[in-house]
């Protein structure tokens, strides 16, 4: 019984990690434009302000449903 609980917790943790790791879409390639203070996606042209690289695609044409 304990083994089943441990396996269930392990599977839950795996799915949680996988969800966080897969936020970045495959085609997004973020490049920082320091002179302008934002990030630009080379693949789709989306722009995101900030100092930290975005983890999700911001292109409205590729929005998740």
C-alpha positions as CSV (number, residue, x, y, z in Angstrom):
1,X,0.0,0.0,0.0
2,X,2.8,2.4,0.9
3,X,4.5,1.6,-2.5
4,X,1.3,2.7,-4.4
5,X,1.2,6.0,-2.5
6,X,4.9,6.7,-3.2
7,X,4.4,5.9,-6.9
8,X,1.3,8.1,-7.1
9,X,3.3,11.0,-5.5
10,X,6.2,10.4,-7.9
11,X,3.8,10.5,-10.9
12,X,2.2,13.7,-9.7
13,X,5.6,15.3,-9.2
14,X,6.7,14.2,-12.7
15,X,3.6,15.8,-14.3
16,X,4.1,19.0,-12.3
17,X,7.8,19.2,-13.4
18,X,6.8,18.4,-17.0
19,X,4.2,21.1,-17.1
20,X,6.6,23.7,-15.9
21,X,9.4,22.5,-18.2
22,X,7.1,22.5,-21.3
23,X,5.8,26.1,-21.0
24,X,8.4,27.3,-23.4
25,X,7.1,26.4,-26.9
26,X,9.4,24.6,-29.2
27,X,9.8,27.3,-31.9
28,X,10.2,30.3,-29.5
29,X,13.8,31.6,-29.5
30,X,14.0,34.6,-27.2
31,X,16.8,37.1,-27.7
32,X,17.4,40.0,-25.3
33,X,17.7,43.5,-26.7
34,X,19.5,45.2,-23.9
35,X,19.6,48.6,-25.5
36,X,15.7,48.7,-25.7
37,X,15.1,46.7,-22.5
38,X,13.0,43.9,-23.9
39,X,13.1,40.4,-25.3
40,X,12.1,39.5,-28.9
41,X,11.2,36.1,-30.2
42,X,13.2,35.3,-33.4
43,X,10.6,32.8,-34.6
44,X,7.4,34.8,-34.3
45,X,8.4,38.4,-33.6
46,X,6.6,38.7,-30.2
47,X,8.1,41.3,-27.8
48,X,8.1,41.0,-24.0
49,X,9.5,43.6,-21.6
50,X,11.7,42.7,-18.6
51,X,15.1,41.4,-17.5
52,X,14.2,37.7,-17.3
53,X,13.7,35.6,-20.4
54,X,10.0,34.7,-21.0
55,X,8.9,31.1,-20.6
56,X,5.8,31.2,-22.8
57,X,5.1,32.3,-26.3
58,X,3.4,35.7,-26.4
59,X,2.4,35.6,-30.1
60,X,-1.5,36.0,-30.1
61,X,-1.8,33.8,-33.2
62,X,-0.3,30.9,-31.2
63,X,-2.4,31.4,-28.0
64,X,-3.3,28.3,-26.1
65,X,-7.0,27.4,-26.0
